Amino acid sequence: MTTTGAAAMLAYDFMTNAFMAAGIVAVVSGFVGFFLVMRGQTFAGHALSHVGFAGATGASLLGIAPLAGLVGFTLAAALGMGFLGERISGRDVAIGMVLALALGIGLLFLHYHTAFAGQTTAILFGNVFAVDRATIAVLAGLSTITLIALAVLMRPLVFASLQPELAEARGVSLRAVSMAFLGIVALAVSECAQIVGVLLVFTLMVGPPAAAQYVTTRLWSGLVFSALLAVAEAWCGIAMAYYTDWPASFCIAALSAVAYFSCLGLAAPFRGLGRYRGSPTPLPAGAATSNAPQSNSS
């Protein structure tokens, strides 16, 4: 793409808005998704996005902004999942039925509010080109809250993720950490759904972080690489959609898949050298202890 072509593309307000919104959301998705993959809770992100669909359609039925319903429903579901903790582990059938029920409830809400039916595709698959400046401001605010919350929680989150038994012995509440983290995930899912839709949140929240954890074994470099990769996929996907007239969500999803499988191939020769739970590659031995809270006991 030439400089002239890029300038012509950015001359349109809807393209500028798309790049701004996608950049904001991609950074958040890369950071939050990294821990989601590390903890082996990627299915939780998928579950929350389905619940968010019911929230978005229900809010529209009540005359409320769909994003508000999306955030409200995902936060409530996230806190419930975090409270149940290990009791929901291994219950894939029950969780799957809840997801199907959530989509069904969303469809029921659409039945009683047919005027909103035209926006259903945007909720399910995203429509980044429809984002306006007001939505960008909301996304920026939610992203700030999400990243601040993640920064506050990061130290106990890493400790509880890598060494849960030791963390609990040191007085870290695993349930509180789980609830707080899934609440952060709920906000990230709500933001991500504005770009790629509730059905494709894996595109930005799982693809780049999983690829990053195949490439690097360091926590901070993994976080940075995950966020940069998510931004690159989002921006390149938008540019591809502009020049090909293909759906932007498809382009972003395709680039995410290519990046993931490319990183998987690069990491193949090093596979089997050890892993930490929920992640494709291991963190260094000192990562958990360096982030672990020190005991006050002598």
Summary of the structure (lengths in Angstrom):
residues: 298
radius of gyration: 19.4
end to end distance: 62.1
largest distance: 66.0
contacts: 1032
relative contact order: 0.17
helix: 81%
strand: 0%
